[in-house]
């Protein structure tokens, strides 16, 4: 059933009313104008130029919000921080967000800068105590360092992929740096190991080793670092394998020669047979993405800066176009792009890229599926929202590369809007409800616990249908096909056929209705010899699907609003 024009106009009116309600509402929350300090280690001429390039792009992409770049070095740090803070205050910011372009929390410059910026904090500068304070205080917030972002994990994978030729015959050595104590070194090592897990799972190296170099001024640094290089030499001499070494840090780089990457090449790795390019975290496009994404999580957004990725199962042209026509009104109310797939990372990436090009800072992945659990963990992993799915699969999918802040919601389950559609579909094939038994049939799941839950959802829909019906049906039964699992499908089909025979033997008429988002239910194939009345249109093609989408999207937006959503 294609959505009638009358319904399209009605939904457009609904969408317009939503926008009008938001624009007309007076602002509940105080004006929110953040300013940003991109704080980076003083790396010397070449390294600082790399950071300046990051900052210039960052500044462009977060406009019109003000930002300052501060290099944290051994001298005058408090002066540079004071200058940045005073400049942002003069631009009437309501808060200052410090974005630390450091790999981890352990870097001495980040620790000192944070101490200087903490309210009422003082730092021993040698001759006297110093702090970045002023009479007109503005709240200062501190964002996490780069190691907390999945975008940094992707940098590591890119570096490994660039060097690798045959992972099954290679071992990866990742060299961290920036530690002043053994305790710091252990913390950085643990962080790098965590970041390396997806790379190992996707590329399949024989083994991954992580070592962290101590800074020169650290106690016993020479002995510690020489031991690391000796271990790498031993690894390179063992068996028929190649050793790939990746420097993974943000350290000094005055010139190509005067850099830690080159010092490792010409010093520690000299005479050792390894593959080494010397490329590290900077420069890489994910550094800008990380900085902008961090800022976007603090920037107040308007509805025009929210994009929607519409993700349904998808099929061939006829079914896809039916869905597009159904939800066309959504494109009038929101920035909308499609990723018709079972959470395919490439299609989601393409949709995200289009939305970012259209100005989206926040993006909602709308999962238009039957169950809330369907593709939830996979979607959240792809969007970098959590790592649960990483541990559920041997080869995790790629993750989206984006500066947008992500959210995901979906799963129709037993929503009353769906129940009303199922009743309508049933009535289209009904003759005399009191003498008919409806069988709601859904896709189902392979695991018994999940399938049992799906049936409880169907039972809830059945109860709602009976409550809505003017003339009650004799009964409404539920079943699942479990169609993707051959052995369980055989049993499921057998059970549905038995239901049909039982209904007929009692003198009643069976009606089969597909409790699905999209049509193309397999009843015709499984039951073609039984001549059963069935409706397999599902939720697609009906105005209530648009209503459900709007309700789900608006629920996410209402959660966003207290934090950083504003109306124009």
C-alpha positions as CSV (number, residue, x, y, z in Angstrom):
1,X,0.0,0.0,0.0
2,X,1.5,3.3,-1.1
3,X,1.0,6.3,1.1
4,X,-1.9,8.4,-0.2
5,X,-1.3,12.0,-1.1
6,X,-3.7,13.1,1.6
7,X,-1.5,11.4,4.2
8,X,1.6,13.1,2.9
9,X,0.0,16.5,3.4
10,X,-1.1,15.5,6.9
11,X,2.4,14.4,7.9
12,X,3.9,17.5,6.4
13,X,1.5,19.5,8.6
14,X,2.6,17.5,11.6
15,X,6.3,18.1,10.8
16,X,5.6,21.8,10.4
17,X,3.8,21.9,13.7
18,X,6.8,20.3,15.4
19,X,9.2,22.9,13.9
20,X,6.8,25.7,14.8
21,X,6.5,24.5,18.4
22,X,10.2,24.5,18.8
23,X,10.8,27.8,17.2
24,X,8.0,29.5,19.1
25,X,9.1,28.2,22.5
26,X,11.0,30.7,24.6
27,X,14.5,29.5,25.5
28,X,14.5,27.7,28.8
29,X,18.2,27.5,29.0
30,X,20.6,30.4,29.2
31,X,22.5,31.3,26.1
32,X,25.4,28.9,25.7
33,X,28.5,30.4,23.9
34,X,31.5,28.2,24.5
35,X,35.0,29.2,23.6
36,X,37.8,26.7,23.0
37,X,41.5,26.3,23.8
38,X,43.3,23.8,21.7
39,X,46.2,22.9,24.0
40,X,49.1,21.1,22.4
41,X,52.7,20.2,23.4
42,X,55.4,22.5,22.1
43,X,57.0,20.2,19.5
44,X,59.4,22.6,17.8
45,X,59.1,24.2,14.4
46,X,58.0,21.4,12.2
47,X,55.8,19.7,14.8
48,X,54.1,23.0,15.7
49,X,53.4,23.7,12.1
50,X,51.5,20.4,11.9
51,X,49.5,21.4,14.9
52,X,48.8,24.9,13.4
53,X,47.4,23.2,10.3
54,X,45.1,21.2,12.6
55,X,44.0,24.3,14.4
56,X,43.3,26.3,11.3
57,X,40.9,23.6,10.0
58,X,39.5,23.2,13.5
59,X,38.8,26.9,13.7
60,X,37.1,27.0,10.3
61,X,34.8,24.0,11.1
62,X,33.6,25.3,14.5
63,X,33.0,28.8,13.4
64,X,31.6,31.2,14.6
65,X,32.7,30.0,18.1
66,X,36.0,31.4,19.2
67,X,39.1,29.3,19.7
68,X,42.7,29.8,20.8
69,X,45.8,27.6,20.1
70,X,48.2,27.3,23.1
71,X,51.5,25.5,22.9
72,X,52.4,24.1,26.3
73,X,56.2,24.1,26.9
74,X,58.7,24.5,29.6
75,X,58.5,28.3,29.8
76,X,55.8,31.0,30.2
77,X,52.9,28.4,30.0
78,X,50.8,30.4,32.5
79,X,51.3,33.6,30.4
80,X,50.1,31.9,27.3
81,X,47.1,30.3,29.0
82,X,46.2,33.6,30.7
83,X,46.3,35.4,27.3
84,X,44.0,32.8,25.8
85,X,41.6,32.8,28.7
86,X,41.4,36.6,28.8
87,X,40.8,36.8,25.0
88,X,38.0,34.3,25.2
89,X,36.4,36.1,28.1
90,X,36.6,39.4,26.1
91,X,34.5,37.6,23.5
92,X,31.8,37.0,26.1
93,X,32.0,33.2,26.2
94,X,29.9,31.4,28.8
95,X,32.4,28.7,29.3
96,X,35.9,27.6,28.1
97,X,36.5,24.1,26.9
98,X,40.1,22.9,26.9
99,X,40.8,20.3,24.2
100,X,44.1,18.6,25.0
101,X,45.9,17.6,21.8
102,X,48.0,15.1,23.8
103,X,48.0,11.3,23.4
104,X,47.3,10.6,27.1
105,X,46.8,12.2,30.5
106,X,50.3,11.4,31.5
107,X,52.1,14.1,29.6
108,X,53.8,16.5,32.1
109,X,52.7,19.6,30.1
110,X,49.1,18.6,30.1
111,X,49.2,17.9,33.8
112,X,50.8,21.3,34.5
113,X,48.4,23.2,32.2
114,X,45.4,21.6,33.8
115,X,46.7,22.4,37.3
116,X,47.1,26.1,36.2
117,X,43.6,26.2,34.8
118,X,41.8,24.5,37.7
119,X,39.7,26.8,39.9
120,X,41.8,28.2,42.8
121,X,44.7,26.0,41.8
122,X,48.3,27.1,42.1
123,X,51.5,25.6,40.7
124,X,55.0,26.0,42.1
125,X,56.8,27.9,39.3
126,X,60.1,27.9,41.2
127,X,60.3,31.5,42.5
128,X,56.7,31.9,43.3
129,X,53.3,30.2,42.8
130,X,51.3,30.9,39.6
131,X,47.8,30.3,38.5
132,X,45.5,31.4,35.7
133,X,43.0,33.4,37.6
134,X,41.0,36.6,37.1
135,X,38.2,38.4,38.9
136,X,35.6,37.6,36.3
137,X,35.7,33.8,36.3
138,X,34.3,31.7,33.5
139,X,33.8,28.0,33.9
140,X,36.6,25.9,32.5
141,X,35.9,22.3,31.3
142,X,38.5,19.8,30.3
143,X,37.9,17.4,27.4
144,X,39.5,13.9,27.3
145,X,42.8,13.4,25.6
146,X,43.1,11.6,22.2
147,X,43.6,8.1,23.6
148,X,40.0,8.1,24.7
149,X,38.7,8.3,21.2
150,X,38.1,5.5,18.7
151,X,39.4,7.9,16.0
152,X,42.9,7.5,17.5
153,X,42.4,3.7,17.2
154,X,41.8,4.2,13.5
155,X,45.1,6.2,13.1
156,X,46.9,3.2,14.5
157,X,45.1,0.8,12.1
158,X,45.9,3.0,9.1
159,X,49.6,3.1,10.0
160,X,49.7,-0.7,10.4
161,X,47.7,-1.3,7.2
162,X,50.1,1.0,5.2
163,X,53.1,-1.0,6.3
164,X,51.7,-4.5,6.2
165,X,52.2,-7.0,3.3
166,X,51.3,-10.3,4.8
167,X,50.0,-10.0,8.4
168,X,50.0,-13.8,9.1
169,X,53.8,-13.6,8.8
170,X,54.3,-10.3,10.6
171,X,54.5,-9.2,14.2
172,X,53.6,-5.6,15.0
173,X,55.6,-3.6,17.5
174,X,54.0,-0.3,18.7
175,X,56.3,2.2,20.4
176,X,54.8,4.6,22.8
177,X,56.5,7.6,24.4
178,X,56.0,10.5,26.8
179,X,56.4,8.6,30.1
180,X,58.4,10.1,32.9
181,X,58.0,7.2,35.3
182,X,57.6,3.5,35.0
183,X,54.0,3.9,36.3
184,X,53.3,6.3,33.4
185,X,54.8,3.9,31.0
186,X,52.6,1.1,32.2
187,X,49.5,3.3,31.9
188,X,50.4,4.3,28.3
189,X,51.2,0.7,27.4
190,X,47.8,-0.4,28.7
191,X,46.1,2.3,26.6
192,X,47.9,1.4,23.4
193,X,47.1,-2.3,23.9
194,X,43.4,-1.3,24.2
195,X,43.6,0.7,21.0
196,X,45.4,-2.0,19.1
197,X,42.7,-4.7,19.7
198,X,40.6,-3.8,16.6
199,X,43.7,-3.5,14.4
200,X,44.8,-7.0,15.5
201,X,41.3,-8.4,14.9
202,X,40.9,-6.8,11.5
203,X,44.4,-7.4,10.1
204,X,45.4,-10.6,12.0
205,X,49.0,-10.1,12.8
206,X,50.9,-13.0,14.4
207,X,51.4,-11.0,17.5
208,X,51.3,-7.4,18.7
209,X,53.9,-6.1,21.1
210,X,53.7,-2.7,22.9
211,X,56.7,-0.9,24.5
212,X,56.8,2.6,26.0
213,X,60.0,4.7,25.9
214,X,60.9,6.8,28.9
215,X,61.7,10.5,28.5
216,X,65.4,11.3,28.7
217,X,65.2,13.0,32.1
218,X,63.4,10.1,33.6
219,X,65.3,7.9,36.1
220,X,67.0,5.0,34.4
221,X,65.6,6.0,31.0
222,X,68.7,4.9,29.0
223,X,68.7,1.4,30.5
224,X,64.9,1.1,30.1
225,X,64.9,2.2,26.4
226,X,68.0,0.1,25.5
227,X,66.2,-2.9,26.9
228,X,63.3,-2.3,24.6
229,X,65.5,-2.0,21.5
230,X,67.3,-5.2,22.5
231,X,63.9,-7.0,22.8
232,X,63.0,-5.8,19.3
233,X,66.3,-7.1,18.0
234,X,65.7,-10.5,19.5
235,X,62.2,-10.6,18.0
236,X,63.6,-9.7,14.5
237,X,66.0,-12.7,14.8
238,X,63.4,-15.3,15.7
239,X,61.9,-17.4,12.9
240,X,60.5,-16.7,9.5
241,X,58.7,-13.4,10.1
242,X,58.8,-9.7,9.6
243,X,58.7,-7.1,12.4
244,X,56.8,-3.9,11.7
245,X,57.6,-1.0,14.1
246,X,55.1,1.9,14.5
247,X,56.0,5.0,16.5
248,X,52.7,6.0,18.2
249,X,53.0,9.2,20.1
250,X,53.0,13.0,19.8
251,X,56.5,14.2,20.5
252,X,59.1,16.7,19.5
253,X,59.7,17.3,15.8
254,X,61.9,20.4,15.2
255,X,62.9,19.2,11.7
256,X,62.6,15.8,10.0
257,X,66.1,14.9,11.4
258,X,65.5,16.4,14.9
259,X,62.5,14.3,15.8
260,X,61.9,11.4,18.1
261,X,60.7,9.3,15.1
262,X,64.1,9.9,13.4
263,X,66.0,9.3,16.7
264,X,64.3,5.9,16.9
265,X,65.3,5.1,13.3
266,X,68.9,6.3,13.5
267,X,69.5,5.3,17.2
268,X,67.5,2.5,18.7
269,X,66.6,0.6,15.5
270,X,70.0,1.1,13.8
271,X,71.3,-2.3,12.6
272,X,68.0,-4.1,13.4
273,X,66.1,-5.7,10.6
274,X,62.6,-4.2,10.9
275,X,60.1,-2.4,8.7
276,X,59.8,1.2,9.8
277,X,58.4,4.3,8.0
278,X,58.7,6.8,10.9
279,X,55.1,8.0,10.5
280,X,53.2,8.6,13.7
281,X,49.9,10.1,14.9
282,X,50.5,13.5,13.2
283,X,49.7,14.4,10.5
284,X,46.5,12.4,10.1
285,X,43.0,13.7,9.2
286,X,41.5,12.0,12.2
287,X,43.3,14.5,14.5
288,X,41.1,17.3,13.1
289,X,38.0,15.0,13.2
290,X,38.7,14.3,16.9
291,X,39.2,18.0,17.8
292,X,36.0,19.0,15.9
293,X,34.0,16.2,17.3
294,X,35.1,17.1,20.8
295,X,34.0,20.7,20.2
296,X,30.7,19.6,18.6
297,X,29.8,17.9,21.8
298,X,29.9,21.3,23.6
299,X,28.5,23.5,20.8
300,X,24.8,24.5,21.1
301,X,23.1,23.1,18.1
302,X,19.9,24.0,16.2
303,X,17.6,21.5,14.6
304,X,19.1,22.4,11.2
305,X,22.4,21.0,12.4
306,X,21.0,17.6,13.2
307,X,21.0,14.9,10.5
308,X,19.1,11.6,10.3
309,X,20.5,8.4,8.8
310,X,17.5,6.3,8.0
311,X,18.6,2.6,8.3
312,X,16.1,-0.1,7.5
313,X,16.8,-3.5,6.2
314,X,16.6,-2.6,2.5
315,X,16.0,-4.8,-0.5
316,X,15.5,-4.4,-4.3
317,X,14.1,-1.3,-6.0
318,X,10.4,-1.9,-5.5
319,X,10.7,-2.3,-1.7
320,X,13.3,0.4,-1.3
321,X,11.2,2.9,-3.3
322,X,8.1,2.1,-1.3
323,X,10.0,2.9,1.8
324,X,11.4,6.2,0.3
325,X,7.9,7.3,-0.7
326,X,6.5,6.4,2.7
327,X,9.0,8.5,4.7
328,X,9.3,11.4,2.2
329,X,7.7,13.7,4.7
330,X,10.6,13.2,7.0
331,X,12.9,15.0,4.5
332,X,10.7,18.1,4.9
333,X,11.3,18.2,8.7
334,X,14.9,16.9,9.0
335,X,18.1,16.5,7.1
336,X,17.6,12.9,5.9
337,X,19.9,10.4,4.2
338,X,19.4,6.7,3.7
339,X,21.6,3.7,4.6
340,X,19.3,0.8,3.6
341,X,21.3,-2.1,5.1
342,X,21.8,-4.3,8.1
343,X,24.2,-1.7,9.6
344,X,26.7,-1.8,6.8
345,X,29.6,0.6,7.8
346,X,30.3,1.7,4.3
347,X,26.7,2.8,3.6
348,X,26.5,4.5,7.0
349,X,29.7,6.3,6.2
350,X,28.4,7.5,2.9
351,X,25.2,8.8,4.5
352,X,27.2,10.5,7.3
353,X,29.5,12.2,4.8
354,X,26.5,13.6,2.9
355,X,25.0,14.9,6.1
356,X,28.2,16.5,7.3
357,X,28.5,18.2,3.9
358,X,25.0,19.6,4.5
359,X,26.1,21.0,7.9
360,X,25.1,18.4,10.4
361,X,27.0,18.5,13.7
362,X,24.9,15.8,15.4
363,X,23.7,12.7,13.6
364,X,21.0,10.3,14.7
365,X,21.1,6.8,13.2
366,X,17.5,5.8,13.1
367,X,17.2,2.0,13.2
368,X,13.9,1.2,11.5
369,X,13.8,-2.4,12.6
370,X,11.4,-4.6,14.5
371,X,13.4,-5.2,17.7
372,X,15.4,-2.6,19.7
373,X,18.2,-5.1,20.0
374,X,18.4,-5.6,16.2
375,X,21.8,-4.2,15.0
376,X,22.0,-2.0,18.2
377,X,25.4,-3.2,19.4
378,X,26.8,-3.3,15.9
379,X,25.5,0.2,15.1
380,X,26.8,1.6,18.4
381,X,30.2,0.1,17.6
382,X,30.3,1.4,14.1
383,X,29.5,4.9,15.4
384,X,32.1,4.7,18.1
385,X,29.6,4.9,21.0
386,X,30.8,1.8,22.8
387,X,33.0,-1.3,22.3
388,X,30.5,-4.1,23.1
389,X,30.3,-5.5,19.6
390,X,34.1,-5.7,19.4
391,X,34.0,-8.7,21.7
392,X,31.1,-10.3,19.9
393,X,32.8,-11.0,16.6
394,X,36.2,-12.2,15.4
395,X,36.5,-9.5,12.8
396,X,34.8,-6.2,13.8
397,X,33.4,-3.9,11.1
398,X,35.0,-0.6,10.3
399,X,34.0,2.4,12.2
400,X,32.7,5.7,10.8
401,X,35.2,8.5,10.4
402,X,33.4,11.7,11.3
403,X,33.5,14.8,13.4
404,X,29.8,14.6,14.1
405,X,28.4,13.6,17.5
406,X,26.4,10.4,17.1
407,X,23.2,9.0,18.6
408,X,21.2,6.0,17.7
409,X,17.6,4.9,18.4
410,X,15.1,2.5,17.0
411,X,13.2,-0.8,17.2
412,X,9.5,-0.6,16.7
413,X,8.7,-3.5,19.0
414,X,5.1,-3.3,20.4
415,X,4.5,0.4,19.7
416,X,0.8,1.2,19.5
417,X,1.2,2.9,16.1
418,X,2.4,-0.5,14.8
419,X,-0.5,-2.3,16.4
420,X,-3.0,0.0,14.7
421,X,-1.4,-0.8,11.3
422,X,-1.5,-4.5,12.0
423,X,-5.2,-4.2,12.8
424,X,-5.8,-2.3,9.5
425,X,-3.8,-5.0,7.6
426,X,-5.9,-7.7,9.2
427,X,-9.2,-6.0,8.5
428,X,-8.3,-5.8,4.8
429,X,-8.5,-9.6,4.6
430,X,-11.2,-10.2,7.3
431,X,-14.8,-11.2,6.6
432,X,-16.3,-12.0,10.0
433,X,-13.8,-11.3,12.9
434,X,-15.7,-13.3,15.5
435,X,-15.2,-16.4,13.5
436,X,-11.6,-15.8,12.6
437,X,-8.2,-16.4,14.3
438,X,-5.4,-14.1,13.4
439,X,-1.8,-15.5,13.4
440,X,0.7,-12.7,13.7
441,X,4.0,-14.0,12.2
442,X,7.3,-12.3,12.5
443,X,10.9,-13.0,11.4
444,X,12.1,-14.4,14.7
445,X,15.6,-15.1,16.0
446,X,18.0,-18.0,16.1
447,X,18.6,-18.0,19.8
448,X,15.7,-19.4,21.8
449,X,15.7,-16.6,24.4
450,X,15.6,-13.9,21.8
451,X,12.9,-15.6,19.9
452,X,10.8,-16.0,23.0
453,X,11.2,-12.3,23.7
454,X,10.0,-11.5,20.1
455,X,6.9,-13.6,20.8
456,X,6.1,-11.6,23.9
457,X,6.3,-8.5,21.8
458,X,3.8,-10.1,19.3
459,X,1.5,-11.0,22.2
460,X,1.5,-7.4,23.3
461,X,0.6,-6.3,19.8
462,X,-2.1,-8.9,19.7
463,X,-3.7,-7.6,22.9
464,X,-3.6,-4.0,21.6
465,X,-5.2,-5.1,18.3
466,X,-8.1,-6.7,20.2
467,X,-8.5,-3.7,22.3
468,X,-8.6,-1.4,19.3
469,X,-10.9,-3.6,17.2
470,X,-14.6,-2.6,17.1
471,X,-15.5,-6.3,16.5
472,X,-13.3,-8.7,18.4
473,X,-11.6,-11.6,16.6
474,X,-12.1,-15.1,17.9
475,X,-8.4,-15.0,18.9
476,X,-5.0,-13.8,17.9
477,X,-2.1,-16.2,18.0
478,X,1.6,-15.5,17.4
479,X,4.5,-17.2,15.7
480,X,7.9,-16.6,14.2
481,X,9.4,-18.1,11.1
482,X,13.0,-18.2,12.3
483,X,13.7,-18.1,8.5
484,X,17.5,-17.6,8.6
485,X,18.1,-20.8,10.6
486,X,17.2,-23.8,8.4
487,X,16.6,-26.4,11.1
488,X,14.6,-24.1,13.3
489,X,12.7,-22.8,10.3
490,X,11.5,-26.3,9.5
491,X,10.1,-26.6,13.0
492,X,8.6,-23.1,12.9
493,X,6.8,-23.8,9.6
494,X,5.6,-27.1,11.0
495,X,4.1,-25.2,14.0
496,X,2.4,-22.6,11.9
497,X,0.9,-25.2,9.6
498,X,-0.4,-27.1,12.7
499,X,-2.0,-23.8,13.9
500,X,-3.8,-23.5,10.6
501,X,-5.2,-27.0,10.7
502,X,-6.3,-26.6,14.4
503,X,-8.1,-23.3,13.5
504,X,-9.9,-24.9,10.6
505,X,-10.8,-28.0,12.5
506,X,-12.6,-25.8,15.1
507,X,-14.7,-24.2,12.3
508,X,-12.9,-20.9,12.3
509,X,-11.0,-19.1,9.5
510,X,-7.3,-18.5,9.8
511,X,-5.8,-15.1,8.8
512,X,-2.0,-14.7,8.6
513,X,-0.6,-11.2,9.0
514,X,3.1,-10.3,8.7
515,X,4.3,-8.4,11.7
516,X,7.2,-6.9,9.9
517,X,8.6,-3.5,9.0
518,X,8.7,-4.3,5.3
519,X,6.7,-6.7,3.2
520,X,7.9,-9.8,1.3
521,X,6.9,-12.3,4.0
522,X,7.5,-15.9,3.2
523,X,4.0,-17.2,3.8
524,X,3.3,-17.7,0.1
525,X,6.3,-20.0,-0.2
526,X,5.8,-21.9,3.1
527,X,2.0,-22.3,2.9
528,X,1.2,-22.2,-0.8
529,X,-0.7,-25.6,-0.6
530,X,-3.0,-24.4,2.2
531,X,-4.7,-21.5,0.5
532,X,-4.6,-19.2,3.5
533,X,-5.6,-15.6,3.5
534,X,-2.6,-13.4,4.4
535,X,-1.4,-9.8,4.3
536,X,2.3,-9.3,4.1
537,X,2.4,-5.5,3.7
538,X,3.9,-4.8,7.1
539,X,4.5,-1.3,8.5
540,X,6.0,0.2,5.3
541,X,3.7,2.3,3.2
542,X,1.6,3.5,6.1
543,X,1.4,7.0,7.6
544,X,2.0,5.5,11.1
545,X,5.5,4.6,10.2
546,X,6.2,8.3,9.6
547,X,4.6,9.1,12.9
548,X,6.8,6.5,14.7
549,X,9.9,7.9,13.1
550,X,9.0,11.4,14.2
551,X,8.3,10.3,17.7
552,X,11.6,8.4,17.9
553,X,13.6,11.3,16.5
554,X,11.9,13.8,18.7
555,X,12.7,11.7,21.8
556,X,16.4,11.9,21.0
557,X,16.2,15.6,20.4
558,X,14.4,16.1,23.7
559,X,17.2,14.4,25.5
560,X,19.7,16.6,23.6
561,X,18.0,19.8,24.5
562,X,18.9,20.2,28.1
563,X,22.5,19.8,27.2
564,X,23.2,21.7,24.1
565,X,20.1,22.1,21.9
566,X,18.8,25.5,21.2
567,X,16.0,27.0,19.0
568,X,16.3,29.7,16.5
